[in-house]
Amino acid sequence: GNSPEPSGEKPPPLLTGLSLFESLKDTFPKAFGKKPDSRQIAQLRDLGKEISSAGGATGEQVYDAFKEACDQNIFSVSYVRKILLAWLGMPRAPP
């Protein structure tokens, strides 16, 4: 991030469960410019559960993953999932 935090700050909290799902759901329209449909919401919920079970992710990671997808012009939850799992060092089981 580019917030001028002094070193020694505690790292940003990891989001899990509902707060992670809310973060994914809130970031989707900001990044992709449209609201997620019911299928995408289900994918976001599953992604949230998957990441939660691995310990969670920060809001910044969620945002950056969506931004990365936008940079690649790939507006799909599965691509965001691929990015997040790679960053979190999680094995990618087939969806």
TATA-V734544 format. One record per run of one state. SS is the DSSP state (@ for helix, = for strand, . for the rest). FROM is the first residue (numbers start at 1). TO is the last residue. If there is no record, write none. Layout:
ss->SS from->FROM to->TO
ss->SS from->FROM to->TO
This chain:
ss->. from->1 to->14
ss->= from->15 to->15
ss->. from->16 to->16
ss->@ from->17 to->32
ss->. from->33 to->37
ss->@ from->38 to->53
ss->. from->54 to->56
ss->= from->57 to->57
ss->. from->58 to->58
ss->@ from->59 to->71
ss->. from->72 to->76
ss->@ from->77 to->87
ss->. from->88 to->95
